[in-house]
Amino acid sequence: MEPMFLQGVEGDPKPSPYRDLILNMQASGAEYPQIWHLFAYLPQATQHLARFTQEILRGPAPLSPGLRELIAAYTSYRNDCPF
């Protein structure tokens, strides 16, 4: 996976579940969402974003969670974004 443009963010994860996820994914050689670096860099500031995202993708809505994930993945693809 290519490094982010914000190397200071990527290289300075704070203790958090996201840091642990990143380390586990890196150790296994698997790809992972690069936004996790931001979540690990500022865990207190980004926990609201993480909850918002989960509510939008998983909360009650006329579209199923799977369809919402598909829309998000297609939008990311069209924006040349890996997550």
C-alpha positions in Angstrom: 0.0 0.0 0.0 1.3 3.4 -0.9 2.0 5.8 2.1 -0.3 8.7 2.8 0.5 12.3 2.0 0.4 13.1 5.7 3.4 11.1 6.9 3.3 12.8 10.3 -0.2 11.4 10.8 0.7 8.0 9.5 3.9 7.7 11.6 2.4 8.9 14.9 -0.5 6.7 16.0 -1.7 7.1 19.5 -2.8 4.2 21.7 -6.2 3.2 20.4 -8.1 0.3 18.8 -7.3 1.8 15.4 -3.6 1.7 16.1 -3.9 -2.0 17.0 -5.9 -2.6 13.9 -3.3 -0.9 11.7 -0.4 -2.9 13.3 -2.3 -6.2 12.9 -3.1 -5.5 9.2 0.5 -4.3 8.5 1.9 -7.5 10.2 -0.3 -9.7 8.0 0.5 -7.7 4.8 -3.2 -6.9 4.3 -4.6 -3.7 2.9 -6.7 -1.6 5.2 -8.6 1.8 5.0 -6.0 4.6 5.2 -8.5 6.7 7.2 -7.6 4.5 10.1 -4.4 6.5 10.4 -6.4 9.7 11.0 -8.5 7.8 13.6 -5.3 6.5 15.3 -3.6 9.9 15.2 -6.5 11.8 16.9 -8.7 9.1 18.5 -10.6 11.6 20.7 -11.4 13.9 17.8 -12.3 11.3 15.3 -14.5 9.0 17.5 -17.5 11.2 16.5 -16.7 10.7 12.8 -16.4 6.9 13.4 -19.8 6.8 15.2 -21.4 9.0 12.5 -20.1 6.8 9.7 -21.4 3.7 11.5 -24.8 5.2 12.0 -25.1 6.3 8.3 -24.0 2.9 7.1 -25.7 0.6 9.7 -28.5 2.6 11.2 -32.2 2.4 10.3 -32.8 3.5 6.7 -34.9 2.7 3.6 -31.7 1.1 2.0 -30.1 -2.0 3.4 -26.6 -1.7 5.0 -25.2 -3.8 2.1 -26.6 -1.4 -0.5 -25.2 1.6 1.4 -21.8 -0.1 1.6 -22.0 -0.7 -2.2 -22.8 2.9 -2.9 -20.0 4.1 -0.6 -17.5 1.7 -2.3 -18.6 2.8 -5.8 -18.3 6.4 -4.8 -14.8 5.8 -3.4 -13.9 4.0 -6.6 -15.1 6.9 -8.8 -13.1 9.3 -6.6 -10.0 7.0 -7.0 -10.1 6.5 -3.2 -9.2 3.1 -1.7 -11.7 3.3 1.1 
